[in-house]
Amino acid sequence: MKLSVWTYEGPPHVGALRVATAMKGLHYVLHAPQGDTYADLLFTMIERRDHRPPVTYTTFQARDLGADTANLFKTACQNAYDRFQPQAMIVGASCTAELIQDDPGGMAETMGLPIPVIPLDLPSYQRKENFGADETFFQIVRHLARPTEKTAHISCNLIGPTALGFRHRDDITEVTALLEDMGISVNVVAPYGATPLDITRLGAAHFNALMYPETGESACRWMERELDQPFTKVVPIGVGATRDFVTEVAAISGIKPQMDTSRLRLPWYATSVDSTYLTGKRVFLFGDGTHVAAAARIARDEMGFEVVGLGCYNREMARPIRALARDYGVEALITDDYLEVERAIEDLAPEMILGTQMERHIGKRLGIPCAVISAPVHVQDFPARYAPQMGVEGANVIFDTWVHPLVMGLEEHLLHMFRDDFEFHDDAGPSHHGGHAPNPIGDARSEGPASARPSAEVIWLADAEKELKKIPFFVRGKARRNTELFAADQGVQEISISTLYEAKAHYAR
């Protein structure tokens, strides 16, 4: 564990909180010091939930460490049961409380509460939030789900959506509609909106649709083994993946594949006249493994982008992301250090970033457009409107989201035409961003990494500056830096037109 200004994932108990908050009739008793109650704000402030997470903290203080903190935990458990009357309870310790080794699971077991009490053993100093969510849901399923008679008609469970997930609420609606178009009903959605009683009914479905491997794969693998339920491997984000998902569901269920594409607009929009300007745009992707893999396919195969770099912060997905990166001819970046991600972006100088809220901040600093594709996200990525990522409507939302930060073809043409105008010059950025437009990557203020900055003694002559402005703004910054580095290497103090074209020839070899 390390302290950081920004972090992609919290400790494992935050993952357990995401599962508990998503469910109903479940209560989480967390052995934790007073300061660990900050996690409530993640749900009430960022996700805009209208109620507190169902969690009781023991909130021991420094003076309690010399006394019996075990009794504090037992009292908290009893009070939580008496007050909330949950159908089931999960118990565990935060990263701080883990150090005092009070064994919450063992203590709760001795209390004889009249409901299932599920102990969580989450290694706070070795694993992180997504693991915590996956392990918590797995333990809930393992303790409560049992073999039962299958439904008369074909049904499935939707597995993986949690609280604080990126567009999970709307993805549930979209995937449910996909399945209903094929005549398949949804038996249980879990953890999101499920009760412990619902978990006992998971076995009635014919198969499971795994929506988010980060938070549901362990439970799906257990149900495949113990409840004889196969599960889907394709995550339906993007047009191609949604078609593959429908085909996979049809193969599992024995039903003819059927998909309503009347609302699908991404394929035509991505090939329309103005959108051909997107072709070949260099993009860098970073986030959780599932969303990065889906976004990479959309970027290359459906939007015509060039993927110049990708990576993920959750090490559980490192192996598939490294394999994916090899297929795309790039090197995978597996890290939870946002400063390392920022350095990679600076070095690659992409024209667009697809990432988390961290990369959005990095993009603002570097003057590179960014669209959010993955948690962690901030409050603006929990919109009041319907905005899924999965299915047909999800593909439409993704197109709009990715295109919005960019200057499109016609606008670029006009910016170039009026580049000397006092108002419509090419440093103005996308017009729909108004006065808050990011600085184009070609702006002189985008200096690039410190290691790549040339000496301040290099001077641009007026004719070379004028020629440089003819280069499209989205690569002008890189052209400027390369020319200055070339001039510095050659010992040239003044950059002329000839120096500019010599540098171009040099880097083209």
PLY file of the C-alpha trace (Angstrom):
ply
format ascii 1.0
element vertex 509
property float x
property float y
property float z
element edge 508
property int vertex1
property int vertex2
end_header
0.00 0.00 0.00
1.18 3.53 -0.72
-0.15 7.00 -0.18
-0.94 8.93 -3.33
-2.61 12.15 -4.41
-4.69 10.12 -6.87
-5.41 6.43 -6.85
-7.12 4.21 -9.41
-8.40 1.74 -6.81
-9.10 1.91 -3.12
-8.31 -0.89 -0.65
-10.31 -4.15 -0.82
-12.89 -3.13 1.77
-14.04 -0.36 -0.63
-14.78 -3.13 -3.15
-16.82 -4.92 -0.47
-18.65 -1.64 0.16
-19.52 -1.42 -3.55
-21.16 -4.86 -3.39
-22.98 -4.16 -0.12
-24.24 -0.79 -1.35
-25.46 -2.32 -4.62
-27.51 -4.97 -2.79
-30.64 -4.70 -0.66
-31.27 -6.49 2.62
-27.52 -6.98 3.19
-25.55 -5.18 5.89
-21.77 -4.76 6.19
-20.15 -4.48 9.62
-16.68 -3.07 9.12
-14.10 -3.12 11.88
-12.41 0.22 11.19
-11.05 3.33 12.90
-12.94 6.59 12.85
-11.15 7.98 9.78
-12.17 5.12 7.46
-15.77 6.31 7.28
-14.71 8.57 4.36
-15.87 5.83 1.97
-19.51 6.87 2.44
-18.85 9.98 0.38
-17.94 7.90 -2.67
-21.54 6.79 -2.95
-23.54 9.77 -1.66
-21.48 12.48 -3.37
-19.98 10.91 -6.51
-22.71 8.43 -7.41
-25.45 10.76 -6.12
-27.17 8.01 -4.12
-30.03 9.23 -1.96
-29.14 6.98 0.97
-26.06 5.95 2.92
-24.30 2.67 2.21
-25.59 -0.16 4.46
-22.46 -0.26 6.61
-21.81 -0.02 10.33
-18.33 1.01 11.41
-16.90 0.10 14.80
-14.99 3.44 14.66
-12.45 2.58 17.33
-10.05 5.34 18.35
-6.45 5.40 19.51
-7.43 5.18 23.20
-9.39 1.98 22.46
-6.31 0.08 21.30
-5.20 -0.49 24.87
-8.59 -2.00 25.76
-10.78 -4.72 24.24
-11.55 -3.75 20.64
-13.15 -7.18 20.11
-16.09 -6.18 22.29
-16.50 -3.02 20.26
-16.95 -5.17 17.17
-19.45 -7.52 18.81
-21.50 -4.60 20.10
-21.52 -3.04 16.61
-22.71 -6.33 15.08
-25.55 -6.73 17.55
-26.64 -3.12 17.20
-26.58 -3.38 13.38
-28.79 -6.48 13.44
-31.24 -4.98 15.95
-31.56 -1.71 14.03
-31.57 -2.81 10.37
-32.88 -6.43 10.53
-30.95 -7.49 7.40
-31.48 -10.80 5.60
-27.72 -11.45 5.78
-24.59 -9.77 7.06
-20.99 -9.56 5.84
-18.21 -8.74 8.29
-14.63 -7.71 7.77
-11.82 -5.33 8.64
-10.41 -2.25 6.95
-6.74 -2.01 6.09
-6.03 -0.21 9.39
-8.05 -2.61 11.54
-6.37 -5.60 9.90
-3.21 -4.70 11.81
-4.78 -5.39 15.21
-5.85 -8.91 14.14
-9.22 -9.09 15.90
-10.72 -11.70 13.48
-14.17 -10.18 12.80
-15.41 -13.37 11.10
-14.60 -15.58 14.05
-16.15 -13.15 16.55
-19.36 -12.82 14.53
-19.68 -16.60 14.27
-19.69 -16.95 18.07
-22.58 -14.48 18.46
-25.25 -16.83 17.10
-27.14 -14.26 15.06
-30.27 -15.71 13.38
-29.16 -14.74 9.86
-26.29 -15.85 7.60
-23.08 -14.05 8.60
-20.44 -14.16 5.87
-16.84 -13.45 6.89
-14.56 -11.61 4.46
-10.82 -12.19 4.46
-9.53 -9.42 2.21
-5.72 -8.94 2.15
-5.60 -5.16 2.37
-1.89 -4.81 1.74
-1.62 -7.17 -1.23
-4.84 -6.62 -3.23
-7.15 -3.76 -4.14
-10.72 -2.62 -4.74
-11.73 -4.71 -7.74
-10.41 -7.86 -6.08
-12.35 -6.90 -2.95
-15.59 -6.60 -4.91
-15.01 -9.86 -6.80
-14.09 -11.79 -3.65
-16.98 -10.35 -1.62
-19.59 -11.28 -4.22
-18.02 -14.72 -4.64
-18.27 -15.37 -0.89
-21.90 -14.21 -0.82
-22.77 -16.53 -3.72
-20.79 -19.44 -2.25
-22.60 -19.14 1.08
-26.14 -18.54 -0.20
-26.64 -19.98 -3.71
-27.81 -23.58 -3.99
-28.83 -25.93 -6.84
-32.51 -25.50 -7.65
-34.98 -26.34 -10.38
-34.47 -24.36 -13.59
-37.12 -21.93 -14.80
-39.64 -23.30 -17.32
-38.55 -20.83 -19.99
-34.94 -19.96 -20.77
-33.57 -17.36 -18.36
-30.20 -16.02 -17.31
-28.60 -14.02 -14.52
-26.77 -10.74 -15.12
-23.60 -10.92 -13.06
-21.14 -8.22 -12.02
-22.79 -4.77 -11.84
-22.06 -2.97 -8.56
-22.45 0.42 -6.97
-19.95 3.05 -8.15
-19.52 1.19 -11.45
-19.12 3.00 -14.76
-22.65 3.18 -16.27
-23.65 -0.13 -14.63
-27.22 1.05 -13.97
-27.91 1.73 -17.65
-25.94 -1.27 -18.92
-28.34 -3.53 -17.01
-31.31 -2.03 -18.89
-29.59 -2.37 -22.26
-28.44 -5.97 -21.82
-31.86 -6.95 -20.47
-33.42 -5.57 -23.67
-30.92 -7.50 -25.83
-31.87 -10.73 -24.10
-35.61 -10.04 -24.20
-35.37 -9.51 -27.98
-34.19 -13.14 -28.13
-36.98 -14.36 -25.85
-34.71 -14.81 -22.81
-35.83 -13.42 -19.45
-33.57 -12.19 -16.67
-33.82 -14.29 -13.52
-31.62 -12.23 -11.16
-29.33 -9.22 -11.55
-26.56 -9.38 -8.96
-25.11 -7.79 -6.99
-26.89 -4.62 -8.23
-30.40 -4.51 -6.77
-30.36 -8.11 -5.48
-31.28 -9.27 -1.99
-29.71 -12.26 -0.19
-32.98 -14.09 -0.94
-32.43 -13.38 -4.66
-28.95 -14.89 -4.41
-30.52 -18.16 -3.29
-32.45 -18.18 -6.61
-29.41 -17.78 -8.87
-29.38 -21.50 -9.63
-32.77 -21.33 -11.35
-31.30 -19.62 -14.42
-30.01 -21.61 -17.38
-26.82 -19.56 -17.76
-25.06 -16.42 -16.55
-24.22 -13.31 -18.55
-20.96 -12.00 -17.09
-21.11 -8.25 -17.60
-17.98 -7.22 -15.69
-15.22 -9.81 -15.18
-13.45 -7.59 -12.61
-16.32 -7.96 -10.14
-18.13 -11.16 -11.11
-15.85 -13.73 -12.73
-15.01 -15.70 -9.57
-18.72 -16.13 -8.78
-19.45 -17.19 -12.38
-16.71 -19.80 -12.33
-18.07 -21.20 -9.06
-21.64 -21.32 -10.43
-20.41 -23.02 -13.60
-18.84 -25.72 -11.48
-21.42 -26.07 -8.69
-24.72 -25.04 -10.33
-24.07 -26.29 -13.88
-24.44 -22.80 -15.36
-22.23 -21.79 -18.30
-21.40 -18.11 -18.55
-20.71 -15.71 -21.40
-17.16 -14.55 -22.10
-17.94 -11.65 -24.48
-18.63 -8.23 -22.96
-21.12 -6.45 -25.29
-19.42 -3.04 -25.55
-19.28 -1.84 -29.16
-21.07 -3.01 -32.30
-18.86 -6.02 -33.05
-18.80 -7.21 -29.45
-22.57 -6.84 -29.12
-23.09 -9.01 -32.23
-20.62 -11.57 -30.82
-22.45 -11.52 -27.48
-25.78 -12.25 -29.17
-24.17 -15.10 -31.12
-22.61 -16.52 -27.95
-25.91 -16.33 -26.04
-27.64 -18.11 -28.93
-25.06 -20.90 -28.86
-25.43 -21.36 -25.09
-29.23 -21.24 -25.05
-29.96 -22.97 -28.34
-32.02 -20.03 -29.56
-31.69 -18.37 -32.96
-29.60 -15.16 -32.70
-31.69 -12.05 -33.04
-30.68 -8.41 -32.68
-32.68 -5.24 -33.31
-30.33 -2.81 -35.08
-32.94 -0.20 -35.98
-31.52 2.17 -33.36
-27.87 1.51 -34.27
-26.16 4.62 -35.65
-22.44 4.21 -34.90
-21.45 2.36 -38.11
-22.97 4.95 -40.44
-21.91 7.94 -38.34
-18.33 6.63 -38.20
-18.20 6.39 -42.02
-20.07 9.60 -42.83
-18.28 12.39 -44.67
-17.26 14.45 -41.66
-16.34 11.40 -39.59
-13.78 10.22 -42.12
-11.62 12.85 -40.46
-11.39 10.40 -37.54
-9.51 7.86 -39.66
-5.99 7.31 -38.46
-6.24 9.44 -35.32
-3.65 8.25 -32.82
-5.24 7.24 -29.50
-3.93 6.05 -26.13
-6.17 3.89 -23.91
-5.99 3.30 -20.16
-8.45 2.07 -17.53
-9.75 -1.22 -16.17
-8.93 -4.22 -18.33
-12.47 -4.96 -19.52
-13.24 -1.46 -20.77
-9.80 -0.98 -22.32
-10.08 -4.21 -24.31
-13.55 -3.25 -25.55
-12.50 0.32 -26.36
-9.43 -0.82 -28.29
-11.60 -2.93 -30.60
-14.04 -0.06 -31.14
-11.23 2.45 -31.71
-9.46 0.40 -34.37
-12.23 -1.59 -36.05
-15.26 0.69 -35.75
-13.91 4.25 -35.56
-10.79 3.86 -37.69
-8.38 5.14 -35.02
-4.78 4.00 -34.66
-4.08 2.56 -31.20
-0.59 3.76 -30.22
-0.65 2.61 -26.61
-2.87 0.85 -24.06
-2.78 -0.43 -20.54
-4.69 -1.12 -17.34
-4.32 -0.43 -13.63
-5.81 -3.68 -12.26
-3.08 -6.30 -12.23
-5.63 -9.14 -12.26
-6.19 -8.24 -15.94
-2.51 -7.84 -16.81
-2.17 -11.10 -18.76
-5.07 -10.56 -21.21
-4.14 -6.90 -21.69
-0.53 -7.82 -22.51
-1.79 -10.37 -25.04
-4.11 -7.76 -26.54
-1.29 -5.23 -26.78
0.80 -7.72 -28.76
-2.06 -8.09 -31.24
-2.12 -4.31 -31.67
1.66 -4.07 -32.03
2.16 -1.93 -28.92
3.61 -2.45 -25.47
1.12 -2.80 -22.60
1.41 -0.44 -19.66
0.39 -2.21 -16.43
0.64 0.23 -13.54
-1.36 1.95 -10.83
0.90 5.00 -10.86
-0.80 7.88 -12.68
2.55 9.67 -13.06
3.86 6.73 -15.07
0.74 6.91 -17.25
1.30 10.64 -17.76
4.89 10.05 -18.86
3.76 7.43 -21.36
1.19 9.82 -22.81
3.78 12.59 -23.10
6.20 10.29 -24.88
3.60 8.94 -27.32
1.96 12.34 -27.95
-1.42 10.87 -29.04
-4.15 13.00 -30.57
-6.73 11.64 -28.16
-6.86 9.82 -24.81
-9.49 7.25 -23.82
-9.16 6.72 -20.08
-10.41 7.38 -16.56
-10.92 10.66 -14.73
-7.16 10.61 -14.02
-6.38 10.68 -17.73
-8.93 13.45 -18.18
-6.87 15.60 -15.80
-3.66 14.57 -17.58
-5.25 15.48 -20.91
-6.21 18.92 -19.62
-2.66 19.59 -18.53
-1.16 18.39 -21.80
-3.84 19.92 -24.03
-4.94 16.54 -25.42
-8.66 15.72 -25.84
-9.87 12.93 -23.55
-13.04 10.83 -23.33
-13.77 8.76 -20.23
-14.25 5.02 -20.85
-13.66 3.45 -17.43
-13.84 3.87 -13.67
-12.61 5.59 -11.61
-14.88 8.42 -12.66
-16.21 11.60 -11.11
-19.73 12.88 -10.54
-20.28 14.03 -14.15
-19.96 10.42 -15.32
-23.05 9.40 -13.36
-25.50 11.28 -15.61
-29.22 11.66 -14.97
-29.91 10.68 -18.59
-29.82 7.17 -20.02
-26.22 6.63 -21.13
-25.17 2.96 -21.29
-21.90 1.62 -22.66
-23.24 -1.81 -23.62
-25.52 -2.90 -26.42
-26.93 -0.93 -29.34
-27.58 2.32 -27.51
-24.24 1.98 -25.76
-22.51 2.04 -29.16
-24.34 5.26 -30.05
-23.39 6.83 -26.71
-19.75 5.84 -27.20
-19.61 7.49 -30.63
-21.00 10.76 -29.26
-18.75 10.66 -26.19
-15.57 10.04 -28.16
-16.28 12.55 -30.90
-17.32 15.38 -28.60
-13.79 16.36 -27.44
-12.45 16.43 -31.01
-12.39 19.08 -33.71
-14.20 17.49 -36.65
-13.25 17.65 -40.32
-15.28 20.64 -41.49
-14.40 22.63 -38.39
-10.71 21.87 -38.90
-10.99 23.07 -42.50
-12.57 26.34 -41.37
-10.04 26.82 -38.58
-7.27 26.40 -41.13
-8.96 28.79 -43.55
-9.38 31.49 -40.89
-6.19 30.76 -38.94
-5.16 34.44 -38.94
-8.60 35.72 -37.90
-8.74 37.34 -34.44
-11.62 35.10 -33.36
-11.64 31.95 -35.51
-7.95 31.09 -35.29
-6.60 27.58 -34.99
-5.65 27.99 -31.33
-9.33 28.41 -30.45
-9.97 24.67 -30.07
-13.33 22.96 -30.57
-16.06 25.60 -30.80
-18.55 23.59 -28.75
-16.24 23.87 -25.72
-16.57 27.65 -25.66
-14.10 29.51 -23.48
-13.06 26.30 -21.76
-11.58 24.64 -24.82
-8.37 22.73 -24.13
-5.18 24.06 -25.64
-4.46 22.22 -28.91
-1.56 19.85 -28.70
0.28 22.00 -31.22
0.18 25.06 -28.98
3.59 26.37 -27.97
2.56 25.89 -24.34
2.56 22.11 -24.80
6.25 21.70 -24.23
6.33 17.92 -23.86
8.41 16.01 -21.33
11.34 17.78 -19.71
13.78 15.23 -21.14
12.65 16.12 -24.67
12.82 19.91 -24.37
15.56 21.52 -26.44
17.71 24.41 -25.37
15.97 27.77 -24.97
18.66 29.29 -27.25
17.05 27.81 -30.41
15.27 30.61 -32.33
12.56 30.19 -34.95
12.83 32.52 -37.92
9.62 34.16 -39.14
9.43 32.21 -42.41
9.88 28.90 -40.56
7.17 29.83 -38.05
4.82 30.64 -40.94
5.61 27.31 -42.61
5.06 25.46 -39.32
1.51 26.85 -39.13
0.66 24.98 -42.33
1.08 21.69 -40.43
-2.25 20.47 -38.89
-2.48 21.65 -35.29
-2.91 18.17 -33.82
0.63 17.15 -34.89
2.20 20.61 -34.92
3.50 20.28 -31.37
5.37 17.10 -32.22
6.76 18.67 -35.42
8.00 21.67 -33.42
9.66 19.50 -30.78
11.29 17.20 -33.34
12.63 20.17 -35.32
14.06 21.82 -32.20
15.69 18.57 -31.10
17.17 18.12 -34.59
18.47 21.69 -34.58
20.01 21.24 -31.13
21.71 18.00 -32.21
23.10 19.74 -35.31
24.28 22.76 -33.33
21.91 25.07 -35.26
20.86 28.18 -33.34
18.26 29.52 -35.80
15.57 27.37 -37.42
14.79 28.24 -41.02
12.47 26.59 -43.55
15.35 24.41 -44.73
16.01 23.26 -41.14
12.33 22.39 -40.78
12.36 20.18 -43.87
15.73 18.63 -43.02
14.28 17.62 -39.65
11.23 16.19 -41.39
13.44 14.11 -43.68
15.56 12.99 -40.72
12.61 11.67 -38.70
10.95 10.11 -41.74
13.83 7.65 -42.22
0 1
1 2
2 3
3 4
4 5
5 6
6 7
7 8
8 9
9 10
10 11
11 12
12 13
13 14
14 15
15 16
16 17
17 18
18 19
19 20
20 21
21 22
22 23
23 24
24 25
25 26
26 27
27 28
28 29
29 30
30 31
31 32
32 33
33 34
34 35
35 36
36 37
37 38
38 39
39 40
40 41
41 42
42 43
43 44
44 45
45 46
46 47
47 48
48 49
49 50
50 51
51 52
52 53
53 54
54 55
55 56
56 57
57 58
58 59
59 60
60 61
61 62
62 63
63 64
64 65
65 66
66 67
67 68
68 69
69 70
70 71
71 72
72 73
73 74
74 75
75 76
76 77
77 78
78 79
79 80
80 81
81 82
82 83
83 84
84 85
85 86
86 87
87 88
88 89
89 90
90 91
91 92
92 93
93 94
94 95
95 96
96 97
97 98
98 99
99 100
100 101
101 102
102 103
103 104
104 105
105 106
106 107
107 108
108 109
109 110
110 111
111 112
112 113
113 114
114 115
115 116
116 117
117 118
118 119
119 120
120 121
121 122
122 123
123 124
124 125
125 126
126 127
127 128
128 129
129 130
130 131
131 132
132 133
133 134
134 135
135 136
136 137
137 138
138 139
139 140
140 141
141 142
142 143
143 144
144 145
145 146
146 147
147 148
148 149
149 150
150 151
151 152
152 153
153 154
154 155
155 156
156 157
157 158
158 159
159 160
160 161
161 162
162 163
163 164
164 165
165 166
166 167
167 168
168 169
169 170
170 171
171 172
172 173
173 174
174 175
175 176
176 177
177 178
178 179
179 180
180 181
181 182
182 183
183 184
184 185
185 186
186 187
187 188
188 189
189 190
190 191
191 192
192 193
193 194
194 195
195 196
196 197
197 198
198 199
199 200
200 201
201 202
202 203
203 204
204 205
205 206
206 207
207 208
208 209
209 210
210 211
211 212
212 213
213 214
214 215
215 216
216 217
217 218
218 219
219 220
220 221
221 222
222 223
223 224
224 225
225 226
226 227
227 228
228 229
229 230
230 231
231 232
232 233
233 234
234 235
235 236
236 237
237 238
238 239
239 240
240 241
241 242
242 243
243 244
244 245
245 246
246 247
247 248
248 249
249 250
250 251
251 252
252 253
253 254
254 255
255 256
256 257
257 258
258 259
259 260
260 261
261 262
262 263
263 264
264 265
265 266
266 267
267 268
268 269
269 270
270 271
271 272
272 273
273 274
274 275
275 276
276 277
277 278
278 279
279 280
280 281
281 282
282 283
283 284
284 285
285 286
286 287
287 288
288 289
289 290
290 291
291 292
292 293
293 294
294 295
295 296
296 297
297 298
298 299
299 300
300 301
301 302
302 303
303 304
304 305
305 306
306 307
307 308
308 309
309 310
310 311
311 312
312 313
313 314
314 315
315 316
316 317
317 318
318 319
319 320
320 321
321 322
322 323
323 324
324 325
325 326
326 327
327 328
328 329
329 330
330 331
331 332
332 333
333 334
334 335
335 336
336 337
337 338
338 339
339 340
340 341
341 342
342 343
343 344
344 345
345 346
346 347
347 348
348 349
349 350
350 351
351 352
352 353
353 354
354 355
355 356
356 357
357 358
358 359
359 360
360 361
361 362
362 363
363 364
364 365
365 366
366 367
367 368
368 369
369 370
370 371
371 372
372 373
373 374
374 375
375 376
376 377
377 378
378 379
379 380
380 381
381 382
382 383
383 384
384 385
385 386
386 387
387 388
388 389
389 390
390 391
391 392
392 393
393 394
394 395
395 396
396 397
397 398
398 399
399 400
400 401
401 402
402 403
403 404
404 405
405 406
406 407
407 408
408 409
409 410
410 411
411 412
412 413
413 414
414 415
415 416
416 417
417 418
418 419
419 420
420 421
421 422
422 423
423 424
424 425
425 426
426 427
427 428
428 429
429 430
430 431
431 432
432 433
433 434
434 435
435 436
436 437
437 438
438 439
439 440
440 441
441 442
442 443
443 444
444 445
445 446
446 447
447 448
448 449
449 450
450 451
451 452
452 453
453 454
454 455
455 456
456 457
457 458
458 459
459 460
460 461
461 462
462 463
463 464
464 465
465 466
466 467
467 468
468 469
469 470
470 471
471 472
472 473
473 474
474 475
475 476
476 477
477 478
478 479
479 480
480 481
481 482
482 483
483 484
484 485
485 486
486 487
487 488
488 489
489 490
490 491
491 492
492 493
493 494
494 495
495 496
496 497
497 498
498 499
499 500
500 501
501 502
502 503
503 504
504 505
505 506
506 507
507 508
